[in-house]
């Protein structure tokens, strides 16, 4: 009985502390390898390029066979770039709360816990996502192979719980 109460208390404390994290990149690893840090930096730059609608840089980053999974559908590189360029989805701001990177051979898998503020269909929306990014290293350069948005059930943390 005592262990159950202590366990529930620890669970409650860990949930509470997860909502108190600042709006900045937090890596869960205490020290990253050079490749992990390179992927973290590349992901951060990618969010900036998406916000700035920098199609030229994104075109270089995205592999020709890359795939993108959104709440409203999935598609390849050409459609993603067209969607960003047209403003169909404008990734205005990504507040990143946690980053985890695992590297397996020449593949890097990055998980971002984010709040994303975006303009979609003329409406500004903010959603909590776990974003999975997959990068492949070829000829010494990282290319994005996949970007998947998974909607989280937690409340939005950015800008005072705006949805």
C-alpha positions as CSV (number, residue, x, y, z in Angstrom):
1,X,0.0,0.0,0.0
2,X,2.8,2.4,1.0
3,X,4.7,1.7,-2.2
4,X,1.6,2.4,-4.3
5,X,1.1,5.7,-2.7
6,X,4.7,6.6,-3.1
7,X,4.6,5.5,-6.7
8,X,1.5,7.7,-7.4
9,X,3.1,10.6,-5.7
10,X,6.3,10.3,-7.8
11,X,4.1,10.0,-11.0
12,X,2.2,13.1,-10.0
13,X,5.5,15.1,-9.4
14,X,7.0,14.0,-12.7
15,X,3.8,15.0,-14.6
16,X,3.8,18.4,-12.9
17,X,7.5,19.0,-13.6
18,X,7.0,18.2,-17.3
19,X,4.5,21.1,-17.6
20,X,6.9,23.5,-16.0
21,X,9.6,23.3,-18.7
22,X,10.8,26.5,-20.4
23,X,10.2,27.4,-24.0
24,X,13.6,26.4,-25.3
25,X,15.4,23.4,-26.6
26,X,16.0,20.8,-24.0
27,X,18.0,17.7,-24.8
28,X,17.5,14.7,-22.6
29,X,21.0,13.3,-23.1
30,X,23.7,14.9,-20.9
31,X,26.2,14.9,-23.7
32,X,25.6,14.5,-27.4
33,X,27.9,13.0,-29.9
34,X,29.0,15.3,-32.7
35,X,26.6,13.6,-35.1
36,X,23.7,14.0,-32.6
37,X,24.5,17.7,-32.1
38,X,24.7,18.2,-35.9
39,X,21.2,16.7,-36.2
40,X,19.8,18.8,-33.4
41,X,21.2,21.9,-35.0
42,X,20.0,20.9,-38.4
43,X,16.5,20.3,-37.0
44,X,16.5,23.7,-35.4
45,X,17.6,25.3,-38.7
46,X,14.9,23.4,-40.5
47,X,12.2,25.0,-38.2
48,X,13.6,28.5,-39.1
49,X,13.7,27.7,-42.8
50,X,10.1,26.5,-42.6
51,X,9.0,29.7,-40.7
52,X,10.8,31.8,-43.3
53,X,9.4,29.8,-46.2
54,X,13.1,29.2,-47.4
55,X,12.2,26.8,-50.1
56,X,15.8,26.7,-51.6
57,X,17.4,25.5,-48.3
58,X,14.5,23.0,-47.7
59,X,14.8,21.7,-51.2
60,X,18.5,20.8,-50.5
61,X,17.6,19.3,-47.1
62,X,14.7,17.1,-48.2
63,X,15.7,13.9,-49.9
64,X,14.0,13.3,-53.3
65,X,12.1,10.3,-51.7
66,X,11.2,12.1,-48.5
67,X,7.8,11.7,-47.0
68,X,5.7,14.1,-44.8
69,X,2.8,13.1,-42.5
70,X,0.5,15.7,-41.3
71,X,-2.9,15.7,-39.5
72,X,-4.6,16.3,-42.9
73,X,-2.7,13.9,-45.0
74,X,0.7,12.6,-46.2
75,X,2.7,13.4,-49.3
76,X,6.2,13.7,-50.8
77,X,8.9,16.4,-51.2
78,X,7.3,18.2,-54.2
79,X,3.9,18.6,-52.4
80,X,5.5,19.7,-49.1
81,X,7.6,22.4,-50.8
82,X,4.6,23.6,-52.8
83,X,2.5,23.7,-49.6
84,X,5.1,25.8,-47.8
85,X,5.7,28.1,-50.8
86,X,2.0,28.7,-51.3
87,X,1.3,29.3,-47.6
88,X,-1.1,26.4,-47.5
89,X,0.7,25.7,-44.2
90,X,2.9,28.4,-42.8
91,X,5.0,27.1,-39.9
92,X,5.2,30.4,-38.0
93,X,6.8,29.2,-34.8
94,X,7.9,26.0,-33.2
95,X,8.5,26.1,-29.4
96,X,10.7,23.0,-28.8
97,X,10.5,21.6,-25.3
98,X,12.5,18.3,-25.6
99,X,14.8,16.7,-28.2
100,X,16.0,13.1,-28.4
101,X,18.3,11.8,-31.1
102,X,19.2,8.2,-31.8
103,X,21.7,7.3,-34.5
104,X,21.6,3.8,-36.0
105,X,24.3,3.4,-38.7
106,X,23.8,6.2,-41.2
107,X,20.2,7.0,-40.0
108,X,19.3,9.5,-37.3
109,X,15.9,9.5,-35.7
110,X,15.0,12.7,-33.9
111,X,12.0,13.3,-31.7
112,X,10.9,16.8,-30.9
113,X,8.2,17.6,-28.3
114,X,6.9,20.9,-29.6
115,X,4.1,23.4,-29.8
116,X,3.6,24.5,-33.3
117,X,2.0,27.8,-34.3
118,X,0.9,27.6,-37.9
119,X,-1.3,29.4,-40.3
120,X,-3.5,26.7,-41.9
121,X,-6.4,27.6,-44.3
122,X,-6.2,31.3,-43.2
123,X,-6.5,30.4,-39.5
124,X,-3.7,30.6,-36.9
125,X,-3.7,27.4,-34.8
126,X,-1.3,26.1,-32.1
127,X,-1.0,22.4,-31.5
128,X,1.2,20.2,-29.3
129,X,3.1,17.6,-31.4
130,X,5.7,14.9,-31.1
131,X,7.5,15.4,-34.4
132,X,9.6,12.5,-35.7
133,X,12.3,13.4,-38.1
134,X,14.4,10.8,-39.9
135,X,17.7,11.8,-41.5
136,X,20.0,9.7,-43.6
137,X,23.7,10.4,-44.0
138,X,25.0,10.0,-47.6
139,X,28.3,11.2,-48.9
140,X,29.0,12.9,-45.5
141,X,25.7,15.0,-45.6
142,X,22.5,14.6,-43.7
143,X,19.3,14.6,-45.8
144,X,15.7,14.5,-44.3
145,X,13.9,11.3,-45.2
146,X,10.7,11.7,-43.2
147,X,8.9,14.3,-41.1
148,X,5.8,13.1,-39.1
149,X,3.6,15.1,-36.9
150,X,1.8,13.2,-34.1
151,X,-0.7,15.2,-32.2
152,X,-0.2,15.1,-28.4
153,X,-3.0,15.0,-25.8
154,X,-1.2,17.4,-23.5
155,X,-2.3,21.0,-23.3
156,X,-0.5,23.7,-25.4
157,X,2.3,25.3,-23.3
158,X,3.2,28.1,-25.7
159,X,1.7,31.6,-25.1
160,X,-0.5,30.8,-22.2
161,X,-2.4,27.7,-23.5
162,X,-3.5,29.3,-26.8
163,X,-5.2,26.8,-29.2
